[in-house]
């Protein structure tokens, strides 16, 4: 196969190779290779590990809030999961501007409590962590989300009005219908043109076969943008053959762009190409200066007629290529020409 050039050497070859140098056990090496416990206090363990491989101005903060009551009973387990769901829902408006600013976060529950993770540029990372923790500590945590099953509102009112079975996250629970109905009605939304521009995307251009939407980012005001392109076709999932061709096409494009992934990441850019039930999607995010150049490279690659790959599927052990199935042209979709 194409990977036959890489194999396991014989024992004789291994024995002739020079023995590795002994590991460096100096304090500096220990600092660089594994996290160090830099501070211990009642209820707090603080670990630190520097990043010295790429030397980018980025960091990651991981906080684990531990409680023996988090999974001590089925009720507490549900309350812990619901609490993190409420926090994630309340932070939903922060997700897009944080991504544009090169920041990301996650909030989820564990069997020992709940976890907060934040990653990105040092400059505003602690501000993001403060916003997450401030949101998690709010007594009026709310959500407008309605569960599909069992069709119940999610809120922060205690079950049945009682306090039994509460955990460390017991401030979040499922409300009774009467408590939900008695909550004050929200203030009317601002319908001014400026508010509409800042709060939701605007359709800035409409043409045959094209809808162009725009939304500015005003929270972090970084020189970054995100471009999302959806190529729609009624034939993308019109048959099993077309569905396979659509998925195979995006897989080929992703494989052809593989060499671009690392330099794009170093330049502060990222991209994604994947198929949907309506066609295929291209996403590009990062600094404005070279973002459109990245989009042009992706679209140029997707439009190549000689799109190839050296990848070989593990199962069913078949090469991935652009040749039509069975040598025929039947069952081709609108994305087979790309």
MARBAVEX-141037 format. One record per residue (C-alpha): residue number from 1; z negated, x, y; residue in three letters. Coordinates in nm, 4 decimals. Example, Ala and Ser with C-alpha at 12.3 -4.5 7.8 and 13.67 -1.06 7.14 Angstrom:
// MARBAVEX-141037
@pos: 1&z: -0.7800&x: 1.2300&y: -0.4500&code: ALA
@pos: 2&z: -0.7140&x: 1.3670&y: -0.1060&code: SER
// end
This chain:
// MARBAVEX-141037
@pos: 1&z: 0.0000&x: 0.0000&y: 0.0000&code: UNK
@pos: 2&z: 0.0056&x: 0.0958&y: 0.3678&code: UNK
@pos: 3&z: -0.3566&x: 0.2061&y: 0.3407&code: UNK
@pos: 4&z: -0.2946&x: 0.4387&y: 0.0437&code: UNK
@pos: 5&z: -0.3086&x: 0.7426&y: 0.2719&code: UNK
@pos: 6&z: -0.6831&x: 0.6863&y: 0.3184&code: UNK
@pos: 7&z: -0.8754&x: 0.7426&y: -0.0021&code: UNK
@pos: 8&z: -1.2062&x: 0.8748&y: -0.1289&code: UNK
@pos: 9&z: -1.2040&x: 1.2521&y: -0.1787&code: UNK
@pos: 10&z: -1.2857&x: 1.4095&y: -0.5114&code: UNK
@pos: 11&z: -1.6282&x: 1.5542&y: -0.5732&code: UNK
@pos: 12&z: -1.4869&x: 1.9065&y: -0.5637&code: UNK
@pos: 13&z: -1.3495&x: 1.8485&y: -0.2164&code: UNK
@pos: 14&z: -1.6798&x: 1.7062&y: -0.1050&code: UNK
@pos: 15&z: -1.8694&x: 2.0020&y: -0.2433&code: UNK
@pos: 16&z: -1.6468&x: 2.2457&y: -0.0533&code: UNK
@pos: 17&z: -1.7086&x: 2.0800&y: 0.2823&code: UNK
@pos: 18&z: -1.9734&x: 2.2414&y: 0.5014&code: UNK
@pos: 19&z: -2.3186&x: 2.0916&y: 0.4757&code: UNK
@pos: 20&z: -2.4190&x: 1.8821&y: 0.7777&code: UNK
@pos: 21&z: -2.6499&x: 2.0325&y: 1.0328&code: UNK
@pos: 22&z: -3.0121&x: 1.9179&y: 1.0131&code: UNK
@pos: 23&z: -3.0939&x: 1.6213&y: 1.2355&code: UNK
@pos: 24&z: -3.2340&x: 1.6933&y: 1.5790&code: UNK
@pos: 25&z: -3.5975&x: 1.5781&y: 1.5817&code: UNK
@pos: 26&z: -3.6670&x: 1.6623&y: 1.9444&code: UNK
@pos: 27&z: -3.8203&x: 1.3953&y: 2.1717&code: UNK
@pos: 28&z: -3.4894&x: 1.3664&y: 2.3605&code: UNK
@pos: 29&z: -3.2951&x: 1.2985&y: 2.0395&code: UNK
@pos: 30&z: -3.5501&x: 1.0364&y: 1.9374&code: UNK
@pos: 31&z: -3.5076&x: 0.8719&y: 2.2783&code: UNK
@pos: 32&z: -3.1299&x: 0.8614&y: 2.2480&code: UNK
@pos: 33&z: -3.1054&x: 0.7463&y: 1.8853&code: UNK
@pos: 34&z: -3.3661&x: 0.4722&y: 1.8539&code: UNK
@pos: 35&z: -3.5655&x: 0.2403&y: 2.0810&code: UNK
@pos: 36&z: -3.9013&x: 0.3659&y: 2.2034&code: UNK
@pos: 37&z: -4.2114&x: 0.1562&y: 2.2595&code: UNK
@pos: 38&z: -4.2617&x: 0.2352&y: 2.6279&code: UNK
@pos: 39&z: -4.5418&x: -0.0115&y: 2.6983&code: UNK
@pos: 40&z: -4.7939&x: -0.2070&y: 2.4926&code: UNK
@pos: 41&z: -5.0242&x: -0.4698&y: 2.6434&code: UNK
@pos: 42&z: -5.1996&x: -0.7859&y: 2.5194&code: UNK
@pos: 43&z: -4.9177&x: -1.0228&y: 2.4295&code: UNK
@pos: 44&z: -4.6442&x: -0.7745&y: 2.5277&code: UNK
@pos: 45&z: -4.4469&x: -0.4965&y: 2.3569&code: UNK
@pos: 46&z: -4.1807&x: -0.3339&y: 2.5776&code: UNK
@pos: 47&z: -3.9038&x: -0.1341&y: 2.4043&code: UNK
@pos: 48&z: -3.6430&x: 0.0830&y: 2.5749&code: UNK
@pos: 49&z: -3.3230&x: 0.2558&y: 2.4630&code: UNK
@pos: 50&z: -3.0667&x: 0.4162&y: 2.6996&code: UNK
@pos: 51&z: -2.6906&x: 0.3882&y: 2.6487&code: UNK
@pos: 52&z: -2.5296&x: 0.7335&y: 2.6659&code: UNK
@pos: 53&z: -2.1965&x: 0.6824&y: 2.4860&code: UNK
@pos: 54&z: -1.9853&x: 0.5202&y: 2.7594&code: UNK
@pos: 55&z: -2.2201&x: 0.5697&y: 3.0583&code: UNK
@pos: 56&z: -2.1241&x: 0.2405&y: 3.2206&code: UNK
@pos: 57&z: -2.3540&x: 0.0727&y: 3.4765&code: UNK
@pos: 58&z: -2.4508&x: -0.1949&y: 3.2267&code: UNK
@pos: 59&z: -2.7636&x: -0.2934&y: 3.0405&code: UNK
@pos: 60&z: -2.8957&x: -0.5518&y: 2.7971&code: UNK
@pos: 61&z: -3.2285&x: -0.7344&y: 2.8127&code: UNK
@pos: 62&z: -3.3665&x: -0.9101&y: 2.5028&code: UNK
@pos: 63&z: -3.6840&x: -1.1164&y: 2.5230&code: UNK
@pos: 64&z: -3.8533&x: -1.2684&y: 2.2174&code: UNK
@pos: 65&z: -4.1262&x: -1.5234&y: 2.2870&code: UNK
@pos: 66&z: -4.3393&x: -1.5432&y: 1.9724&code: UNK
@pos: 67&z: -4.5689&x: -1.8287&y: 1.8759&code: UNK
@pos: 68&z: -4.7327&x: -1.9105&y: 1.5406&code: UNK
@pos: 69&z: -4.6856&x: -2.2816&y: 1.6221&code: UNK
@pos: 70&z: -4.3054&x: -2.2634&y: 1.6595&code: UNK
@pos: 71&z: -4.2418&x: -2.3506&y: 1.2930&code: UNK
@pos: 72&z: -4.5894&x: -2.4549&y: 1.1837&code: UNK
@pos: 73&z: -4.4762&x: -2.8132&y: 1.1209&code: UNK
@pos: 74&z: -4.1487&x: -3.0117&y: 1.1113&code: UNK
@pos: 75&z: -4.2393&x: -3.1674&y: 1.4479&code: UNK
@pos: 76&z: -4.2942&x: -2.8301&y: 1.6117&code: UNK
@pos: 77&z: -3.9724&x: -2.6925&y: 1.4638&code: UNK
@pos: 78&z: -3.7777&x: -2.9829&y: 1.6172&code: UNK
@pos: 79&z: -3.9556&x: -2.9369&y: 1.9509&code: UNK
@pos: 80&z: -3.8735&x: -2.5640&y: 1.9566&code: UNK
@pos: 81&z: -3.5067&x: -2.6285&y: 1.8808&code: UNK
@pos: 82&z: -3.4902&x: -2.9095&y: 2.1360&code: UNK
@pos: 83&z: -3.6535&x: -2.6937&y: 2.4029&code: UNK
@pos: 84&z: -3.3892&x: -2.4201&y: 2.3700&code: UNK
@pos: 85&z: -3.1157&x: -2.6854&y: 2.3662&code: UNK
@pos: 86&z: -3.2496&x: -2.8289&y: 2.6936&code: UNK
@pos: 87&z: -3.2649&x: -2.4843&y: 2.8564&code: UNK
@pos: 88&z: -2.9074&x: -2.4062&y: 2.7472&code: UNK
@pos: 89&z: -2.7873&x: -2.7398&y: 2.8813&code: UNK
@pos: 90&z: -2.9681&x: -2.6891&y: 3.2141&code: UNK
@pos: 91&z: -2.8045&x: -2.3449&y: 3.2498&code: UNK
@pos: 92&z: -2.4567&x: -2.4782&y: 3.1769&code: UNK
@pos: 93&z: -2.3398&x: -2.4585&y: 3.5402&code: UNK
@pos: 94&z: -2.4413&x: -2.0900&y: 3.5490&code: UNK
@pos: 95&z: -2.2245&x: -1.9899&y: 3.2519&code: UNK
@pos: 96&z: -1.8873&x: -1.9594&y: 3.4286&code: UNK
@pos: 97&z: -1.9970&x: -1.7702&y: 3.7457&code: UNK
@pos: 98&z: -2.2080&x: -1.5384&y: 3.5309&code: UNK
@pos: 99&z: -1.9066&x: -1.4630&y: 3.3089&code: UNK
@pos: 100&z: -1.6885&x: -1.3926&y: 3.6131&code: UNK
@pos: 101&z: -1.9571&x: -1.1537&y: 3.7417&code: UNK
@pos: 102&z: -1.9524&x: -0.9635&y: 3.4111&code: UNK
@pos: 103&z: -2.2780&x: -1.1150&y: 3.2847&code: UNK
@pos: 104&z: -2.3546&x: -1.3131&y: 2.9724&code: UNK
@pos: 105&z: -2.6659&x: -1.4713&y: 2.8274&code: UNK
@pos: 106&z: -2.7945&x: -1.6587&y: 2.5236&code: UNK
@pos: 107&z: -3.0965&x: -1.8780&y: 2.4541&code: UNK
@pos: 108&z: -3.1811&x: -1.9861&y: 2.1000&code: UNK
@pos: 109&z: -3.4773&x: -2.0615&y: 1.8765&code: UNK
@pos: 110&z: -3.6059&x: -1.8537&y: 1.5869&code: UNK
@pos: 111&z: -3.8627&x: -1.9089&y: 1.3149&code: UNK
@pos: 112&z: -4.1124&x: -1.7129&y: 1.5255&code: UNK
@pos: 113&z: -4.0453&x: -1.8719&y: 1.8660&code: UNK
@pos: 114&z: -3.7425&x: -1.8485&y: 2.0944&code: UNK
@pos: 115&z: -3.5133&x: -1.5743&y: 2.2213&code: UNK
@pos: 116&z: -3.3455&x: -1.4910&y: 2.5528&code: UNK
@pos: 117&z: -3.0667&x: -1.2335&y: 2.5749&code: UNK
@pos: 118&z: -2.8831&x: -1.1144&y: 2.8885&code: UNK
@pos: 119&z: -2.6098&x: -0.8509&y: 2.9085&code: UNK
@pos: 120&z: -2.3909&x: -0.7078&y: 3.1840&code: UNK
@pos: 121&z: -2.3940&x: -0.4999&y: 3.5032&code: UNK
@pos: 122&z: -2.7308&x: -0.3678&y: 3.6201&code: UNK
@pos: 123&z: -2.6843&x: -0.4870&y: 3.9770&code: UNK
@pos: 124&z: -2.7513&x: -0.8581&y: 3.9121&code: UNK
@pos: 125&z: -2.8819&x: -0.8569&y: 3.5553&code: UNK
@pos: 126&z: -3.2492&x: -0.9033&y: 3.6447&code: UNK
@pos: 127&z: -3.1515&x: -1.1859&y: 3.8804&code: UNK
@pos: 128&z: -2.9877&x: -1.3605&y: 3.5859&code: UNK
@pos: 129&z: -3.2975&x: -1.3108&y: 3.3700&code: UNK
@pos: 130&z: -3.5170&x: -1.4516&y: 3.6461&code: UNK
@pos: 131&z: -3.2970&x: -1.7606&y: 3.6745&code: UNK
@pos: 132&z: -3.3165&x: -1.8192&y: 3.2966&code: UNK
@pos: 133&z: -3.6940&x: -1.7795&y: 3.2835&code: UNK
@pos: 134&z: -3.7413&x: -1.9960&y: 3.5926&code: UNK
@pos: 135&z: -3.5304&x: -2.2671&y: 3.4308&code: UNK
@pos: 136&z: -3.7255&x: -2.2424&y: 3.1040&code: UNK
@pos: 137&z: -4.0558&x: -2.2751&y: 3.2893&code: UNK
@pos: 138&z: -3.9619&x: -2.5891&y: 3.4807&code: UNK
@pos: 139&z: -4.1734&x: -2.8963&y: 3.4072&code: UNK
@pos: 140&z: -3.8869&x: -3.1300&y: 3.5037&code: UNK
@pos: 141&z: -3.6309&x: -2.9881&y: 3.2611&code: UNK
@pos: 142&z: -3.3640&x: -3.2538&y: 3.2146&code: UNK
@pos: 143&z: -3.0224&x: -3.3030&y: 3.0623&code: UNK
@pos: 144&z: -2.7471&x: -3.5600&y: 3.0850&code: UNK
@pos: 145&z: -2.6276&x: -3.4832&y: 2.7359&code: UNK
@pos: 146&z: -2.6315&x: -3.7590&y: 2.4763&code: UNK
@pos: 147&z: -2.6441&x: -3.6636&y: 2.1099&code: UNK
@pos: 148&z: -2.3585&x: -3.7966&y: 1.8964&code: UNK
@pos: 149&z: -2.6035&x: -3.8595&y: 1.6135&code: UNK
@pos: 150&z: -2.8456&x: -4.0396&y: 1.6126&code: UNK
@pos: 151&z: -2.7183&x: -4.1502&y: 1.9557&code: UNK
@pos: 152&z: -3.0432&x: -4.0609&y: 2.1351&code: UNK
@pos: 153&z: -3.0952&x: -3.9285&y: 2.4861&code: UNK
@pos: 154&z: -3.2392&x: -3.5778&y: 2.5182&code: UNK
@pos: 155&z: -3.5205&x: -3.5484&y: 2.7709&code: UNK
@pos: 156&z: -3.8618&x: -3.3894&y: 2.8213&code: UNK
@pos: 157&z: -4.0941&x: -3.6904&y: 2.7821&code: UNK
@pos: 158&z: -4.3429&x: -3.6567&y: 2.4947&code: UNK
@pos: 159&z: -4.2909&x: -3.8531&y: 2.1733&code: UNK
@pos: 160&z: -4.4708&x: -4.1844&y: 2.2018&code: UNK
@pos: 161&z: -4.6532&x: -4.0578&y: 2.5077&code: UNK
@pos: 162&z: -4.8988&x: -3.8590&y: 2.2934&code: UNK
@pos: 163&z: -4.9774&x: -3.4897&y: 2.2795&code: UNK
@pos: 164&z: -5.0332&x: -3.4473&y: 1.9048&code: UNK
@pos: 165&z: -4.8272&x: -3.1920&y: 1.7158&code: UNK
@pos: 166&z: -4.7359&x: -3.0005&y: 2.0286&code: UNK
@pos: 167&z: -4.6241&x: -2.6403&y: 2.0100&code: UNK
@pos: 168&z: -4.5904&x: -2.3727&y: 2.2751&code: UNK
@pos: 169&z: -4.2672&x: -2.5462&y: 2.3714&code: UNK
@pos: 170&z: -4.4166&x: -2.8938&y: 2.3473&code: UNK
@pos: 171&z: -4.3116&x: -2.9765&y: 2.7036&code: UNK
@pos: 172&z: -3.9699&x: -3.0553&y: 2.5563&code: UNK
@pos: 173&z: -3.9402&x: -3.3527&y: 2.3240&code: UNK
@pos: 174&z: -3.7463&x: -3.6730&y: 2.2603&code: UNK
@pos: 175&z: -3.8275&x: -3.9587&y: 2.4981&code: UNK
@pos: 176&z: -3.8819&x: -4.3244&y: 2.4331&code: UNK
@pos: 177&z: -3.6169&x: -4.5572&y: 2.5729&code: UNK
@pos: 178&z: -3.8611&x: -4.7029&y: 2.8281&code: UNK
@pos: 179&z: -3.9452&x: -4.3586&y: 2.9686&code: UNK
@pos: 180&z: -3.5776&x: -4.2745&y: 3.0075&code: UNK
@pos: 181&z: -3.5038&x: -4.5981&y: 3.1880&code: UNK
@pos: 182&z: -3.7921&x: -4.5491&y: 3.4330&code: UNK
@pos: 183&z: -3.6714&x: -4.2096&y: 3.5527&code: UNK
@pos: 184&z: -3.5523&x: -4.2042&y: 3.9158&code: UNK
@pos: 185&z: -3.1820&x: -4.2515&y: 3.9701&code: UNK
@pos: 186&z: -3.0007&x: -3.9334&y: 4.0749&code: UNK
@pos: 187&z: -2.8852&x: -3.8914&y: 4.4319&code: UNK
@pos: 188&z: -2.5195&x: -3.9809&y: 4.4930&code: UNK
@pos: 189&z: -2.2852&x: -3.6852&y: 4.4528&code: UNK
@pos: 190&z: -2.1314&x: -3.5172&y: 4.7541&code: UNK
@pos: 191&z: -1.7683&x: -3.6312&y: 4.7635&code: UNK
@pos: 192&z: -1.6542&x: -3.4180&y: 5.0546&code: UNK
@pos: 193&z: -1.3369&x: -3.2064&y: 5.0076&code: UNK
@pos: 194&z: -1.5406&x: -2.8845&y: 5.0278&code: UNK
@pos: 195&z: -1.7856&x: -3.0033&y: 4.7601&code: UNK
@pos: 196&z: -1.4960&x: -3.1080&y: 4.5389&code: UNK
@pos: 197&z: -1.3415&x: -2.7623&y: 4.5812&code: UNK
@pos: 198&z: -1.6633&x: -2.5799&y: 4.4917&code: UNK
@pos: 199&z: -1.7857&x: -2.8014&y: 4.2062&code: UNK
@pos: 200&z: -1.4743&x: -2.8807&y: 4.0041&code: UNK
@pos: 201&z: -1.1240&x: -2.7388&y: 3.9533&code: UNK
@pos: 202&z: -0.8490&x: -2.8734&y: 4.1777&code: UNK
@pos: 203&z: -0.4928&x: -2.9415&y: 4.0706&code: UNK
@pos: 204&z: -0.3165&x: -2.7125&y: 4.3166&code: UNK
@pos: 205&z: 0.0364&x: -2.7389&y: 4.1772&code: UNK
@pos: 206&z: 0.2228&x: -2.9789&y: 3.9496&code: UNK
@pos: 207&z: 0.5767&x: -2.9130&y: 3.8263&code: UNK
@pos: 208&z: 0.7822&x: -3.0103&y: 3.5191&code: UNK
@pos: 209&z: 0.6020&x: -2.8485&y: 3.2289&code: UNK
@pos: 210&z: 0.3296&x: -2.6947&y: 3.4494&code: UNK
@pos: 211&z: -0.0113&x: -2.7993&y: 3.5793&code: UNK
@pos: 212&z: -0.1911&x: -2.5309&y: 3.7862&code: UNK
@pos: 213&z: -0.5659&x: -2.5686&y: 3.8387&code: UNK
@pos: 214&z: -0.7863&x: -2.3597&y: 4.0697&code: UNK
@pos: 215&z: -1.1626&x: -2.3195&y: 4.1155&code: UNK
@pos: 216&z: -1.3253&x: -2.0507&y: 4.3350&code: UNK
@pos: 217&z: -1.6373&x: -1.8612&y: 4.2283&code: UNK
@pos: 218&z: -1.8982&x: -1.8646&y: 4.5046&code: UNK
@pos: 219&z: -2.2252&x: -1.7853&y: 4.3232&code: UNK
@pos: 220&z: -2.2027&x: -1.4063&y: 4.2747&code: UNK
@pos: 221&z: -1.9007&x: -1.3308&y: 4.4985&code: UNK
@pos: 222&z: -1.7697&x: -1.0472&y: 4.2842&code: UNK
@pos: 223&z: -1.4051&x: -0.9322&y: 4.2966&code: UNK
@pos: 224&z: -1.3312&x: -1.0918&y: 3.9623&code: UNK
@pos: 225&z: -1.1310&x: -1.3846&y: 3.8319&code: UNK
@pos: 226&z: -1.0422&x: -1.5625&y: 3.5109&code: UNK
@pos: 227&z: -0.6980&x: -1.6860&y: 3.4078&code: UNK
@pos: 228&z: -0.6625&x: -1.9451&y: 3.1307&code: UNK
@pos: 229&z: -0.3179&x: -2.0458&y: 3.0059&code: UNK
@pos: 230&z: -0.2647&x: -2.3296&y: 2.7574&code: UNK
@pos: 231&z: 0.0824&x: -2.3571&y: 2.6052&code: UNK
@pos: 232&z: 0.1150&x: -2.7123&y: 2.4736&code: UNK
@pos: 233&z: 0.3600&x: -2.8350&y: 2.2115&code: UNK
@pos: 234&z: 0.3645&x: -3.1568&y: 2.0073&code: UNK
@pos: 235&z: 0.5022&x: -2.9554&y: 1.7142&code: UNK
@pos: 236&z: 0.2117&x: -2.7094&y: 1.6934&code: UNK
@pos: 237&z: 0.0232&x: -2.9192&y: 1.4358&code: UNK
@pos: 238&z: 0.2910&x: -3.1718&y: 1.3437&code: UNK
@pos: 239&z: 0.3056&x: -3.0415&y: 0.9840&code: UNK
@pos: 240&z: 0.1136&x: -2.7990&y: 0.7606&code: UNK
@pos: 241&z: 0.3988&x: -2.5485&y: 0.7935&code: UNK
@pos: 242&z: 0.3933&x: -2.5632&y: 1.1725&code: UNK
@pos: 243&z: 0.0167&x: -2.5292&y: 1.1772&code: UNK
@pos: 244&z: 0.0410&x: -2.2117&y: 0.9683&code: UNK
@pos: 245&z: 0.3204&x: -2.0753&y: 1.1890&code: UNK
@pos: 246&z: 0.1180&x: -2.1404&y: 1.5054&code: UNK
@pos: 247&z: -0.1861&x: -1.9652&y: 1.3616&code: UNK
@pos: 248&z: 0.0266&x: -1.6784&y: 1.2298&code: UNK
@pos: 249&z: 0.1957&x: -1.6359&y: 1.5672&code: UNK
@pos: 250&z: -0.1346&x: -1.5919&y: 1.7535&code: UNK
@pos: 251&z: -0.2571&x: -1.3563&y: 1.4803&code: UNK
@pos: 252&z: 0.0549&x: -1.1420&y: 1.5259&code: UNK
@pos: 253&z: 0.0141&x: -1.1331&y: 1.9041&code: UNK
@pos: 254&z: -0.3522&x: -1.0332&y: 1.8718&code: UNK
@pos: 255&z: -0.2630&x: -0.7596&y: 1.6244&code: UNK
@pos: 256&z: 0.0174&x: -0.6266&y: 1.8498&code: UNK
@pos: 257&z: -0.2277&x: -0.6122&y: 2.1426&code: UNK
@pos: 258&z: -0.4911&x: -0.4243&y: 1.9438&code: UNK
@pos: 259&z: -0.4252&x: -0.0889&y: 2.1165&code: UNK
@pos: 260&z: -0.4774&x: -0.2571&y: 2.4534&code: UNK
@pos: 261&z: -0.8293&x: -0.3840&y: 2.3757&code: UNK
@pos: 262&z: -1.0286&x: -0.0653&y: 2.4411&code: UNK
@pos: 263&z: -0.8617&x: 0.0519&y: 2.7671&code: UNK
@pos: 264&z: -0.8825&x: -0.3049&y: 2.8972&code: UNK
@pos: 265&z: -1.2557&x: -0.3137&y: 2.8214&code: UNK
@pos: 266&z: -1.3085&x: 0.0215&y: 2.9937&code: UNK
@pos: 267&z: -1.1273&x: -0.1173&y: 3.3000&code: UNK
@pos: 268&z: -1.3585&x: -0.4197&y: 3.3057&code: UNK
@pos: 269&z: -1.1013&x: -0.6590&y: 3.1593&code: UNK
@pos: 270&z: -1.1065&x: -0.8772&y: 2.8505&code: UNK
@pos: 271&z: -0.8631&x: -1.1198&y: 2.6892&code: UNK
@pos: 272&z: -0.8301&x: -1.3663&y: 2.4044&code: UNK
@pos: 273&z: -0.5360&x: -1.5267&y: 2.2228&code: UNK
@pos: 274&z: -0.5907&x: -1.8095&y: 1.9786&code: UNK
@pos: 275&z: -0.4282&x: -2.1259&y: 1.8507&code: UNK
@pos: 276&z: -0.5349&x: -2.4838&y: 1.9161&code: UNK
@pos: 277&z: -0.4336&x: -2.8211&y: 1.7786&code: UNK
@pos: 278&z: -0.2104&x: -2.8663&y: 2.0827&code: UNK
@pos: 279&z: -0.0465&x: -2.5218&y: 2.0914&code: UNK
@pos: 280&z: -0.1928&x: -2.1814&y: 2.1768&code: UNK
@pos: 281&z: -0.4204&x: -2.0371&y: 2.4423&code: UNK
@pos: 282&z: -0.4342&x: -1.7139&y: 2.6449&code: UNK
@pos: 283&z: -0.7455&x: -1.6163&y: 2.8393&code: UNK
@pos: 284&z: -0.7922&x: -1.3115&y: 3.0629&code: UNK
@pos: 285&z: -1.1020&x: -1.2190&y: 3.2629&code: UNK
@pos: 286&z: -1.2062&x: -0.9270&y: 3.4827&code: UNK
@pos: 287&z: -1.1391&x: -0.7544&y: 3.8130&code: UNK
@pos: 288&z: -0.8665&x: -0.9050&y: 4.0328&code: UNK
@pos: 289&z: -0.6980&x: -0.5703&y: 4.0913&code: UNK
@pos: 290&z: -0.5329&x: -0.5447&y: 3.7474&code: UNK
@pos: 291&z: -0.5897&x: -0.8892&y: 3.5997&code: UNK
@pos: 292&z: -0.2364&x: -1.0188&y: 3.6525&code: UNK
@pos: 293&z: -0.0984&x: -0.6969&y: 3.5029&code: UNK
@pos: 294&z: -0.2989&x: -0.7688&y: 3.1887&code: UNK
@pos: 295&z: -0.1659&x: -1.1267&y: 3.1745&code: UNK
@pos: 296&z: 0.1909&x: -0.9996&y: 3.2130&code: UNK
@pos: 297&z: 0.1435&x: -0.7545&y: 2.9240&code: UNK
@pos: 298&z: 0.0074&x: -1.0321&y: 2.7002&code: UNK
@pos: 299&z: 0.2923&x: -1.2724&y: 2.7816&code: UNK
@pos: 300&z: 0.5525&x: -0.9972&y: 2.7440&code: UNK
@pos: 301&z: 0.4098&x: -0.9151&y: 2.4010&code: UNK
@pos: 302&z: 0.4078&x: -1.2828&y: 2.2998&code: UNK
@pos: 303&z: 0.7733&x: -1.3202&y: 2.4033&code: UNK
@pos: 304&z: 0.9000&x: -1.0268&y: 2.1977&code: UNK
@pos: 305&z: 1.1455&x: -1.1156&y: 1.9255&code: UNK
@pos: 306&z: 1.0502&x: -0.8067&y: 1.7191&code: UNK
@pos: 307&z: 0.6804&x: -0.8919&y: 1.6955&code: UNK
@pos: 308&z: 0.5482&x: -0.7018&y: 1.3953&code: UNK
@pos: 309&z: 0.2259&x: -0.6026&y: 1.2282&code: UNK
@pos: 310&z: 0.1131&x: -0.3519&y: 0.9699&code: UNK
@pos: 311&z: -0.1751&x: -0.5701&y: 0.8609&code: UNK
@pos: 312&z: -0.1901&x: -0.6882&y: 0.5019&code: UNK
@pos: 313&z: -0.3897&x: -0.9941&y: 0.4115&code: UNK
@pos: 314&z: -0.6675&x: -0.9399&y: 0.1595&code: UNK
@pos: 315&z: -0.5954&x: -1.2787&y: 0.0025&code: UNK
@pos: 316&z: -0.3414&x: -1.3851&y: -0.1178&code: UNK
@pos: 317&z: -0.2274&x: -1.0212&y: -0.0882&code: UNK
@pos: 318&z: 0.0774&x: -1.1072&y: 0.1215&code: UNK
@pos: 319&z: 0.2226&x: -0.9180&y: 0.4165&code: UNK
@pos: 320&z: 0.2074&x: -1.0867&y: 0.7567&code: UNK
@pos: 321&z: 0.5460&x: -1.0809&y: 0.9260&code: UNK
@pos: 322&z: 0.7745&x: -1.2946&y: 1.1417&code: UNK
@pos: 323&z: 1.0303&x: -1.3736&y: 0.8710&code: UNK
@pos: 324&z: 1.0679&x: -1.7478&y: 0.8113&code: UNK
@pos: 325&z: 0.9019&x: -1.8857&y: 0.4999&code: UNK
@pos: 326&z: 1.1453&x: -1.8861&y: 0.2133&code: UNK
@pos: 327&z: 1.4128&x: -1.7349&y: 0.4344&code: UNK
@pos: 328&z: 1.4927&x: -2.0744&y: 0.5842&code: UNK
@pos: 329&z: 1.4536&x: -2.2126&y: 0.9340&code: UNK
@pos: 330&z: 1.3127&x: -2.5529&y: 0.8375&code: UNK
@pos: 331&z: 0.9704&x: -2.6501&y: 0.9599&code: UNK
@pos: 332&z: 0.9747&x: -2.4184&y: 1.2615&code: UNK
@pos: 333&z: 0.7571&x: -2.5179&y: 1.5541&code: UNK
@pos: 334&z: 0.7945&x: -2.4622&y: 1.9247&code: UNK
@pos: 335&z: 0.5767&x: -2.1541&y: 1.8935&code: UNK
@pos: 336&z: 0.7915&x: -1.9903&y: 1.6254&code: UNK
@pos: 337&z: 1.0331&x: -1.8650&y: 1.8902&code: UNK
@pos: 338&z: 0.7584&x: -1.6774&y: 2.0697&code: UNK
// end
